[in-house]
Amino acid sequence: MAYPQYHQNHVPNGLNKTKVVVVMVPFPAQGHLNQLLHLCRLIMAYNIPVHYACTATDNRQAMLRVHGWDSNSVSDNIYFHDLEIPPFLSPPPNPNTPNKFPSHLQPLFNASLHLRDPMAELLRELSSKAARIIVINDSMMASVVQDMGTIPNAESYTFHSVSAFAFFLYLWESMGKKKPLEPKSKIIIPKDLPSHEDCFTNEFLSFVGSQYEFQKLSSGCLYNTCRIIEGAYMDLMEKLENKKQWAIGPFNPDWSRRNQLVTSKTIEIAVKTLMASKEGDEMRKRTVDLGGAVRGSMDNGGVSRLELNSFITHITR
């Protein structure tokens, strides 16, 4: 079933008989926009109308830069809503910043919080056209959908664009690393983990922290991960947050030594280890086995497909 592109809060009259409508609320950064756009495609396969609400600029960027999907089919099958925000400063990137975080985008991130009022208006309009409104918001847009609680037939779910391990570490560190792990837990916390200090600016960390309180209003969480890789952390997150969690990915890989140039000697040693040692044989086998399992996770009967089926069953109950 095809759904045309709509802008400026236009809601099609055909929704008056719809049981469930899903509204995606992405964070205005490319990696976040693209992930929720891919989630749109997965949900549309269940014949559920999907709306995508952000600024006009970010909607256009999401459509033009979508990965692994025909951009024409994107605009033909999703209802896009161009919401307005106040003017904001747009400084050029600073090549001399102490870390690689795109701090020049912080004014945009701050301005995106003004989407709250137009988002509430859109959700109220949609709520009169469907039996249930399902809001899936990026974890960093939680405050934007806080008025969802005033709409009786609406419920929200938080989408985490990072792995369950990453979010677990964020929560664990916010608790001062005082939360004891169960003695028989399969959770392994590696030593010498890289610090977040060189990843983000203090202003952005404050922005993230300001959204966490509003995440408590959601009915559950969706993660950019797969239980084959992070099943133990998913189980732990359910206990920590006491709400349903679904692992429906992964969508993108994570990395570690992002600030280091890899020398030719390092590459030479790694290649020799992989190709000419018993350790390398074991590593290659594990990689092949894990890669095959993850790729098959979205096939019918695969673990991530079952998670997605579970989520769809839950929201269409």
N, C-alpha and C positions, 0 to 999 in steps of 0.2 A: 504494500500500500504506500503510495507516495503522498508526501505532505509538502505543499509549497512554502516558499520563504516569506516570512512576514516581518515587518519592522514597526517600530514605534508603538509597541503595546497592542497591535491589532490582533484580536483573537477571533479565529474562524467560528462561525455559527455552528458548524458541524460538530463542535465539541459538546453540545448540550446533551448528548446521549452517551458520552464517553464515561466509562467507569473510573479509569485512572489516567491522569496526565502527569508526566515527569517534567520538572523544571531544573535545568542545570544552571548553577551559579558559579562560574569559574573565577579564579584569581587572575588578574590581568598581567600574566607573564607567560611567554610562549610555551614552556614546558608544562605549565598548568592548563592553559587553554587547550592544548593538543590532547592531553590525557582525557579530559572530560568530553571532548569531541568524539574520541574513540569509544568512550562509554556510551555516548548517545547511540552510536551504531549498534552496539551490543544490545541495548535495551529496545531499539526499534525493531529488532528481529523478532520480538515477542508481540508485535503489532500494538505497541503502546506509543501514543503520540509523545514526542519529546520536544521541549522548548529549551532554548539556549539564550540566556539573558546576560548581557554585559554592555559595555560601551560600543558605539558604532565602530570605532577604530579597532578595538580588540576583536570584535566579531569578524570584521573584514580580515584582520591578521590571521585569525584562527582558520578561516576558510582558505586563504591563499597559501598558508604554510602547513596545511594538514599533511601528515606523513602516512604513506601506505594506503591512500584512499583517494579516489577521484574527486577533486574539489567540486566538480559540477554536481555530483550526486549529493554532496554535502548540503548545498544550498537548495536542492530540490526536495530534500527529505526531512529537514529540520526547520522548525519555526524559530527564526532568529528575532530577538527583540533588542533594538538599539536604545539603551537607556542613557540619560544625560547626567553628566557630572559637571561641577563648576570648573572654570578654567584653572590651570595649574602650571607651575614652572616646568620647563623641559630642558634642563641643562645637558650639555654634551657629556659623554663619558670622560672620566678622569683617569688617565693612564698611570698616574702616580699614587693611586690609592694603595694602602698597605695590604689589602686583600683583593680578590678578584670579584667580589660581590658587586653587581651593577647598582651602586648606590645612587646613580643619577636617575633611577626609576622610582626612588622613594616618594617624590611628590605625586606621582601617578598612584602609587599604592595608597597613600594617604587620601587622595581625592576619591579613590574608589569606594571608600567608606560612605560617601554621600549617595551611594546607590540605594541606601536603605529605603527612602521614601518612594522612589519610582518602583522599586522591587515589591514593596508592600502593595502598591496600587495594582501592579501586574498580577500578583498572587490573588488578590481579592477578586479581580475580574475573572481570572481562570477558575476560581473556586465556585463561581456561579454556573460554570459550564461543565463541570465534572463532579462525579461523586466523591473523588479523593484527589488531592493534590500532593504529589511526592516531590519534595525539594531535596536535591542533592547538591550541597554546597561545598566548595573547597574549604578546607579547615581554616584558611586565612580570610574567609569571607563570612564567618559565623555571625558577626554583629550585623551584617547587611540583611540577614534573614530573620532577625530576632522577633519581628512582628508577626511571623508565621504563627506564633502561639495564640494570636487573637483570631485566627481563622479556624473554625471548628473542624473542617474537613481537610486540614493540611497537616502534614508531618514532615520532619526534616531528617536527613541523614548526612553525616559528615564524610567527605571524601578526603583521605590522606594521600597526597601525591608521593609520599615517601614510603619506605619499607616499614613493616611492623617493628623491626629491630631499632630503626632510627627513632620512631616515635616512642618506643619503650624507653630508650636511653634518655630522651627528652623528659619524660615523666619521672623517671628514676632519679635523674640529676636534679629535677625541680623539687624532689622530696629530700634532697641532700644525701642521696644514696643510702638512706636509712631503712628503706623498705626491705625487710628480709625476704630472701628467696626461699621457696620450699626446699627442704633437704633433698628430696628425691626429684627435684625439678631438672629437666633437661636443658635449662637455660644456661648458656655459657657466655660470660661477659669477657671478651678478649682483653688482655693487658695492653697497656700503651696505646689506648684508643686515641686517634687524633682529636684535638680540641676543636670545639665550635668557634673558638675565638677568631680564627683566621678565615672562617667561612662567611660570617655575617657582620654587619655593622651593629653597633649598640642600638641605633634607632630602629633597625629592622627587627632585632630581637625584642625590643619593647612592643613593636607592632604585633609580632607573633603572640607575645604574652597577653596583649589586650584582647585577642580573639579567643583565647583558651576558655575563659569563663563562659562565653556564649556557646561554646561547643557542648556544654552540659545540657543544653536545651534539645539536643538531637535525640532521635529514637534509636540510633545505632551508627555504626561506622563501616565504611568501605575502604579497603586498603589496596594500594598498588603493590601487591605481592601475591605469592602463591604458597599454599600450605606445604607443598613439597619441600620448599626451602625454609619457611618460617612458621611451621605449624606450632612449635613450642611457644614462640613469641605471640602468636595469635591467641593461643589458649591463655597465656598470661594476661594479655590485654583485656580479655573478657572478664577475668577476675579483678583486674585493677579498676576497670571502668564500669563493671556490673551492667553491661548492655551488650546486645548482639553485635558481633563483628563478622564481616564477610571479606574473604581474600579472593579477589577476582582478577588478579594480574599474573605476572608482572607486565607493565607496559614499557618501562624503560630500564636500563641497567643503572646501578650506583657506582662510585669510584673512590680512591683514597689519596694517592700521592699526586693530587691535581696541580700542586705548585712546583713540582720537581721535573726537571728535564731528565729523561731517561738516557743514560750514556750508552755508547756502543758496547762497552764492556759488560754492563748490566744485562743488555739484550743477549750478548753472546753466552753469558753464564746461564741465563734462563733457558735459552734454546738448547744448550747442551744438557741441562738438567731434564728438560722435557723429552728430548730425543735419544739420549744415550745413557740412561740410568734406570735402575729399578724404580726409584722414586718417581721418575718421569712417566714410566709405564703405568704406575698406579694412578698418578694424577690425570693422565689422559683418559684412562678408563672411567674414573669418577666423573670427569667432565662430560664425556660422551653419555654416560648413563643419566646424569643429572639433566643435561641439555635435552635429551630425548624425553625425559619425564616432564620437564617444564613445557616443552613444545606441545606435548600431548595433553597437557592439563586443560586446554580449552576445547579439545575434541569432545564429542558426545560421550558421556560417562567419565570424562576427566575431572580431576578434583576441583579445578577452578570453574569449569562449566557447571558442576554440581552446586558450587557456592553461588554462582549467578542464578541458577534455577531456584535455589533456596530464597534468594533475595526477591526475585520476581514473584514467587509464590507468596512471600510475606507481604509485599506491597499491594498485591491484587487480591488479598484474602477477603 
